[in-house]
Amino acid sequence: MKLTLIFVFITAMVIGISYGMHGPVLPVFAKNVIGANYSELGFIGFANFIPYMFIPLFVGVLLDKFNNGYLLAIGAAINSSSIYLLSIAQSVPEIMTFRIMTGIAHAFFWPPCQSIISNVSSEENRVRNLSLFTMFFVIGFMIGPMAASMILEEDITYRFLFQITGFVLATAIISAILVSRRNITNHQERFSFAALKEIKNFPIVVILVVFFTATFGVILSIYPAFLNDNGMSDNDILLIYFVFGISRVVTLVFGGKLSKQTSKALVACAISVAMGLLISTVADTTLAFSIAMLSMGFGFGVFSPLTLGVVLSKTRKAISGKVIGSYETVFGIGWVVGPTIGGPLIESYGNESAYFVFGIIGIGIAILAAIKRNRLEPRKAESIK
């Protein structure tokens, strides 16, 4: 395996660990310590994800002009600072401000990693390498909750946990710099709005990505508070997210094989997420919620490398960075839509309402994907010019 890929995977795992350490407990901290309600939790999620609607477009242009490793290092530095600053937050607006920083930082993390992997991979192993990248991130996200659980057992406060997490993430700057020493940008096409608009040629991919990311946004920003209201302790919540991580990792191990049946795999992903959401509406034990998360973990595990594989297989390599930026912007749209709708929906109609609504939508989207499955298969390598 190329050394560049190893450094990217290490960076992904370190950042995943930091996300797993603070992500599942942040909504609980906001609700129980700061006093946020579900609508405000939705706004916090909105603040976190709104930069991802715009910044990836800007980063996408930079990917084709600058060393991607430097962009990755910038993202790690901003991300580390944003998480550390959560330890001094005293109000919902302050948390929102720091989460905006996190959203900007994530746009300098995920697209550069995808671009680097795409550039050093052949058409045949690109989806496999993208799956491995996501898998290392998810392994980190799986380790993080367990690390946080052990730290909190020592009567460490949430605020001190955020400080520790910030330092953990800062170590990713080192591997990002090592990536920069091995990464060279070869293509320098001029800026083109036409390249940014390439994503419009993949409407069914866009629909799927918006659904998955909207739901994922709810799971990341609101679901932990929902678990807490259903009697789950901090350790229970972290255990449930650990199970979630296991499910995603196991699925990603088979990412390369699933890419051979991309359309069927994506339909199965939509169904599994929908089922997990619907199970959540009736769950009331750690086991039941773990089963729901196992189901959702399958869908959330591979949808990203599979859908990106479809897009990149039909895109000229010279504009791949810009297209990745456009693709990630679709992620941002979904992440914003999910918490923005989910929080007020729960506040108005009850704790289970958002999961029921998104679950029904998921079933509908699975049916649509099955009907349009021919558009969800990647183009053969020899067809790309």
C-alpha positions as CSV (number, residue, x, y, z in Angstrom):
1,M,0.0,0.0,0.0
2,K,1.3,3.5,-0.8
3,L,2.7,5.4,2.1
4,T,0.5,8.4,1.2
5,L,-2.6,6.3,1.8
6,I,-1.3,5.1,5.1
7,F,-0.7,8.7,6.3
8,V,-4.2,9.6,5.2
9,F,-5.7,6.6,7.0
10,I,-3.9,7.5,10.2
11,T,-5.2,11.1,9.9
12,A,-8.7,9.8,9.5
13,M,-8.5,7.5,12.5
14,V,-7.1,10.2,14.8
15,I,-9.8,12.7,13.8
16,G,-12.4,9.9,14.1
17,I,-11.3,9.2,17.6
18,S,-11.7,12.8,18.6
19,Y,-15.1,13.0,17.0
20,G,-16.2,9.8,18.8
21,M,-14.8,11.2,22.1
22,H,-16.9,14.4,22.1
23,G,-19.7,14.0,19.5
24,P,-22.1,11.6,21.4
25,V,-21.9,13.6,24.6
26,L,-22.1,17.1,23.2
27,P,-25.9,17.1,22.8
28,V,-26.2,15.8,26.4
29,F,-23.8,18.5,27.6
30,A,-25.8,21.2,25.7
31,K,-29.1,19.9,27.1
32,N,-28.2,19.1,30.7
33,V,-25.4,21.6,31.4
34,I,-26.2,24.6,29.1
35,G,-30.0,24.0,29.2
36,A,-30.7,23.7,25.5
37,N,-34.1,22.3,24.3
38,Y,-34.6,20.2,21.2
39,S,-35.1,23.1,18.9
40,E,-31.8,24.6,20.1
41,L,-30.1,21.2,19.6
42,G,-31.3,21.4,16.1
43,F,-29.8,24.9,15.7
44,I,-26.5,23.7,17.1
45,G,-26.5,20.9,14.4
46,F,-27.5,23.6,11.8
47,A,-24.5,25.7,12.9
48,N,-22.2,22.7,12.7
49,F,-23.3,21.7,9.2
50,I,-24.2,25.0,7.5
51,P,-20.5,25.8,6.5
52,Y,-20.5,22.4,4.7
53,M,-23.0,23.8,2.2
54,F,-20.6,26.3,0.9
55,I,-17.0,25.7,2.0
56,P,-16.5,22.5,0.1
57,L,-17.1,24.4,-3.2
58,F,-14.2,26.7,-2.2
59,V,-12.0,23.8,-1.1
60,G,-12.9,21.9,-4.3
61,V,-11.3,24.6,-6.3
62,L,-8.2,24.7,-4.1
63,L,-7.8,20.9,-4.4
64,D,-6.9,21.2,-8.0
65,K,-4.4,24.1,-7.4
66,F,-2.6,23.5,-4.0
67,N,-1.0,20.6,-2.1
68,N,-3.9,18.7,-0.6
69,G,-1.8,17.8,2.4
70,Y,-1.5,21.5,3.4
71,L,-5.3,21.9,3.2
72,L,-5.7,18.8,5.4
73,A,-3.3,20.2,8.0
74,I,-5.3,23.5,8.0
75,G,-8.5,21.6,8.7
76,A,-6.9,19.6,11.5
77,A,-5.6,22.8,13.2
78,I,-9.0,24.6,13.0
79,N,-10.8,21.5,14.1
80,S,-8.6,21.0,17.2
81,S,-9.2,24.6,18.2
82,S,-13.0,24.4,17.8
83,I,-13.3,21.4,20.0
84,Y,-11.1,22.8,22.7
85,L,-13.1,26.0,22.8
86,L,-16.3,24.0,23.6
87,S,-14.8,23.6,27.1
88,I,-15.4,27.3,27.8
89,A,-18.9,27.6,26.2
90,Q,-21.5,29.0,28.5
91,S,-24.5,29.4,26.2
92,V,-26.1,27.9,23.1
93,P,-24.9,30.8,20.8
94,E,-21.3,30.1,21.9
95,I,-21.6,26.4,21.2
96,M,-23.1,27.3,17.8
97,T,-20.1,29.6,17.0
98,F,-17.6,26.9,17.9
99,R,-19.5,24.3,15.8
100,I,-19.4,26.7,12.8
101,M,-15.6,26.4,13.2
102,T,-15.9,22.6,13.3
103,G,-18.0,22.7,10.1
104,I,-15.4,24.8,8.3
105,A,-12.6,22.5,9.5
106,H,-14.4,19.4,8.3
107,A,-14.5,20.9,4.8
108,F,-10.7,21.0,4.9
109,F,-10.5,17.4,6.1
110,W,-12.9,15.2,4.2
111,P,-12.6,16.6,0.6
112,P,-8.8,16.8,0.6
113,C,-8.6,13.2,1.8
114,Q,-11.0,12.0,-0.9
115,S,-9.0,13.9,-3.5
116,I,-5.7,12.5,-2.4
117,I,-7.1,8.9,-2.4
118,S,-8.7,9.4,-5.8
119,N,-5.4,10.7,-7.3
120,V,-3.3,7.9,-6.0
121,S,-5.8,5.1,-6.8
122,S,-6.6,3.3,-10.0
123,E,-10.1,3.1,-11.3
124,E,-10.3,-0.5,-10.1
125,N,-9.3,0.1,-6.4
126,R,-10.7,3.6,-5.9
127,V,-13.9,2.5,-4.1
128,R,-12.0,0.0,-2.0
129,N,-9.5,2.7,-0.9
130,L,-12.3,5.2,-0.2
131,S,-14.0,2.5,1.8
132,L,-10.8,1.9,3.7
133,F,-10.4,5.6,4.4
134,T,-14.0,5.8,5.8
135,M,-13.4,2.6,7.7
136,F,-10.3,4.0,9.5
137,F,-12.3,7.1,10.4
138,V,-15.2,5.0,11.7
139,I,-12.7,2.8,13.7
140,G,-11.6,6.0,15.3
141,F,-15.2,7.0,15.9
142,M,-15.7,3.6,17.5
143,I,-12.7,3.9,19.8
144,G,-13.6,7.4,20.8
145,P,-16.8,6.7,22.8
146,M,-15.0,3.9,24.7
147,A,-12.1,6.3,25.5
148,A,-14.6,9.0,26.6
149,S,-16.5,6.5,28.8
150,M,-13.3,5.6,30.7
151,I,-12.4,9.2,31.1
152,L,-15.9,10.2,32.4
153,E,-15.8,7.3,34.9
154,E,-12.9,9.1,36.6
155,D,-15.4,12.0,37.4
156,I,-13.9,14.1,34.6
157,T,-16.3,16.9,33.6
158,Y,-17.6,17.3,30.0
159,R,-15.5,20.5,29.7
160,F,-12.2,18.7,30.6
161,L,-13.2,15.9,28.1
162,F,-13.5,18.5,25.4
163,Q,-10.0,19.8,26.2
164,I,-8.5,16.3,26.0
165,T,-10.3,15.7,22.7
166,G,-8.8,18.9,21.3
167,F,-5.3,17.8,22.1
168,V,-6.0,14.3,20.6
169,L,-7.2,15.9,17.3
170,A,-4.1,18.2,17.2
171,T,-1.9,15.2,16.7
172,A,-3.5,14.7,13.3
173,I,-1.6,17.8,12.1
174,I,1.6,15.7,12.1
175,S,0.3,13.0,9.8
176,A,-1.3,15.7,7.6
177,I,2.1,17.4,7.2
178,L,3.6,14.0,6.3
179,V,0.9,13.6,3.6
180,S,1.8,17.1,2.2
181,R,5.5,16.0,1.7
182,R,4.3,13.1,-0.5
183,N,1.4,14.9,-2.3
184,I,1.9,16.8,-5.6
185,T,-0.9,18.5,-7.5
186,N,-0.5,17.7,-11.1
187,H,-3.5,19.3,-12.8
188,Q,-4.1,23.0,-12.8
189,E,-7.3,23.6,-14.8
190,R,-8.8,27.1,-14.5
191,F,-11.8,27.7,-12.3
192,S,-15.0,26.6,-14.0
193,F,-18.6,26.9,-12.8
194,A,-19.4,24.2,-15.3
195,A,-17.2,21.8,-13.4
196,L,-18.9,22.7,-10.1
197,K,-22.3,22.0,-11.7
198,E,-21.2,18.5,-12.8
199,I,-23.0,17.0,-9.8
200,K,-26.4,18.0,-11.3
201,N,-25.9,15.1,-13.7
202,F,-26.5,12.7,-10.8
203,P,-30.0,13.5,-9.5
204,I,-30.7,10.1,-7.9
205,V,-27.3,10.2,-6.2
206,V,-28.1,13.6,-4.9
207,I,-31.4,12.5,-3.5
208,L,-29.8,9.5,-1.8
209,V,-26.9,11.5,-0.3
210,V,-29.3,14.2,1.0
211,F,-31.4,11.5,2.7
212,F,-28.5,9.8,4.3
213,T,-26.8,12.9,5.5
214,A,-30.0,14.5,6.8
215,T,-30.7,11.4,8.8
216,F,-27.0,11.2,9.9
217,G,-27.2,14.8,11.0
218,V,-30.1,14.0,13.3
219,I,-28.2,10.9,14.7
220,L,-25.2,13.0,15.4
221,S,-26.8,16.2,16.8
222,I,-30.1,15.1,18.4
223,Y,-30.2,11.4,18.9
224,P,-27.9,11.3,22.0
225,A,-30.3,13.7,23.8
226,F,-33.2,11.5,22.7
227,L,-31.4,8.5,24.2
228,N,-30.8,10.4,27.4
229,D,-34.5,11.3,27.7
230,N,-35.3,7.5,27.3
231,G,-33.3,6.7,30.4
232,M,-29.9,6.0,28.8
233,S,-26.9,7.1,30.9
234,D,-23.7,8.6,29.5
235,N,-22.1,5.2,29.4
236,D,-25.1,3.6,27.8
237,I,-25.1,6.3,25.1
238,L,-21.4,5.8,24.4
239,L,-21.9,2.0,24.3
240,I,-24.7,2.4,21.7
241,Y,-22.4,4.6,19.6
242,F,-19.7,2.0,20.0
243,V,-22.1,-0.6,18.5
244,F,-22.9,1.9,15.8
245,G,-19.2,2.1,15.0
246,I,-18.8,-1.7,14.9
247,S,-21.6,-2.0,12.4
248,R,-20.1,0.6,10.1
249,V,-16.7,-0.9,10.3
250,V,-17.9,-4.4,9.5
251,T,-19.9,-3.0,6.5
252,L,-16.9,-1.0,5.2
253,V,-14.7,-4.2,5.3
254,F,-16.9,-5.4,2.4
255,G,-17.0,-2.0,0.6
256,G,-15.0,-3.3,-2.3
257,K,-17.3,-6.3,-2.8
258,L,-20.4,-4.2,-2.4
259,S,-19.2,-1.8,-5.1
260,K,-19.6,-4.7,-7.6
261,Q,-23.4,-4.4,-6.9
262,T,-23.5,-0.7,-6.2
263,S,-27.2,-0.1,-7.0
264,K,-28.4,-3.0,-4.9
265,A,-26.2,-2.1,-2.1
266,L,-27.5,1.5,-2.0
267,V,-31.1,0.3,-2.0
268,A,-30.2,-2.0,0.9
269,C,-28.5,0.9,2.7
270,A,-31.6,3.1,2.4
271,I,-33.8,0.3,3.7
272,S,-31.5,-0.5,6.7
273,V,-31.4,3.2,7.7
274,A,-35.2,3.5,7.5
275,M,-35.6,0.3,9.6
276,G,-33.2,1.6,12.2
277,L,-35.1,4.8,12.5
278,L,-38.5,3.1,12.8
279,I,-37.1,0.7,15.5
280,S,-36.0,3.8,17.4
281,T,-39.6,5.0,17.7
282,V,-40.5,1.9,19.8
283,A,-37.2,1.1,21.5
284,D,-36.8,1.6,25.3
285,T,-33.8,-0.4,26.3
286,T,-30.0,-0.3,25.5
287,L,-30.4,-3.6,23.6
288,A,-33.2,-2.2,21.4
289,F,-31.4,1.0,20.7
290,S,-28.3,-1.0,19.9
291,I,-30.2,-3.1,17.4
292,A,-31.5,0.1,15.8
293,M,-28.0,1.5,15.5
294,L,-26.7,-1.8,14.1
295,S,-29.3,-1.4,11.3
296,M,-28.4,2.2,10.6
297,G,-24.7,1.5,10.8
298,F,-24.9,-0.7,7.7
299,G,-26.5,2.0,5.6
300,F,-24.3,4.8,6.9
301,G,-21.2,2.7,6.5
302,V,-20.8,2.5,2.8
303,F,-23.2,5.0,1.2
304,S,-20.4,7.6,0.9
305,P,-17.7,5.6,-0.9
306,L,-20.4,3.9,-3.1
307,T,-22.1,7.2,-4.2
308,L,-18.8,9.0,-4.7
309,G,-17.5,6.1,-6.7
310,V,-20.5,6.5,-9.1
311,V,-19.8,10.2,-9.5
312,L,-16.1,9.9,-10.0
313,S,-16.4,7.1,-12.4
314,K,-18.3,9.4,-14.8
315,T,-16.0,12.5,-14.2
316,R,-12.8,13.6,-15.9
317,K,-9.9,13.4,-13.5
318,A,-8.8,16.9,-14.4
319,I,-11.9,18.3,-12.6
320,S,-12.2,15.7,-9.9
321,G,-11.3,18.1,-7.1
322,K,-14.1,20.5,-8.1
323,V,-16.6,17.7,-8.4
324,I,-15.6,16.3,-5.0
325,G,-16.3,19.8,-3.6
326,S,-19.7,19.9,-5.3
327,Y,-20.4,16.4,-4.0
328,E,-19.5,17.4,-0.4
329,T,-21.7,20.4,-0.7
330,V,-24.6,18.0,-1.2
331,F,-23.5,16.4,2.1
332,G,-23.7,19.9,3.7
333,I,-27.3,20.4,2.4
334,G,-28.4,17.1,4.0
335,W,-26.6,17.7,7.3
336,V,-28.3,21.1,7.5
337,V,-31.8,19.9,6.5
338,G,-31.8,17.0,9.1
339,P,-31.2,18.9,12.4
340,T,-33.1,22.0,11.2
341,I,-36.2,19.9,10.5
342,G,-35.7,17.2,13.2
343,G,-35.3,19.5,16.2
344,P,-38.5,21.6,15.8
345,L,-40.4,18.4,14.7
346,I,-39.5,16.7,18.0
347,E,-40.2,19.9,20.0
348,S,-43.7,20.1,18.4
349,Y,-44.8,16.5,18.0
350,G,-42.8,14.4,20.5
351,N,-39.5,12.7,20.8
352,E,-40.2,9.9,18.3
353,S,-41.7,12.0,15.5
354,A,-38.5,12.9,13.6
355,Y,-37.4,9.3,13.5
356,F,-40.8,8.1,12.2
357,V,-41.0,10.8,9.5
358,F,-37.4,10.2,8.3
359,G,-38.0,6.4,8.4
360,I,-41.1,6.6,6.1
361,I,-39.2,9.0,3.8
362,G,-36.3,6.4,3.7
363,I,-38.6,3.6,2.6
364,G,-39.9,5.9,-0.2
365,I,-36.4,6.7,-1.3
366,A,-35.4,3.0,-1.3
367,I,-38.2,2.3,-3.7
368,L,-37.1,5.2,-5.9
369,A,-33.5,4.0,-5.9
370,A,-34.7,0.5,-6.9
371,I,-36.6,2.0,-9.8
372,K,-33.7,4.1,-10.9
373,R,-31.0,1.5,-10.1
374,N,-29.4,1.7,-13.6
375,R,-28.3,5.2,-12.8
376,L,-26.5,4.0,-9.6
377,E,-24.0,1.8,-11.3
378,P,-20.5,3.3,-11.9
379,R,-19.2,3.6,-15.5
380,K,-16.5,1.2,-16.5
381,A,-12.9,2.6,-16.4
382,E,-12.3,2.2,-20.1
383,S,-15.3,4.5,-20.8
384,I,-13.8,7.5,-19.1
385,K,-11.8,10.0,-21.2
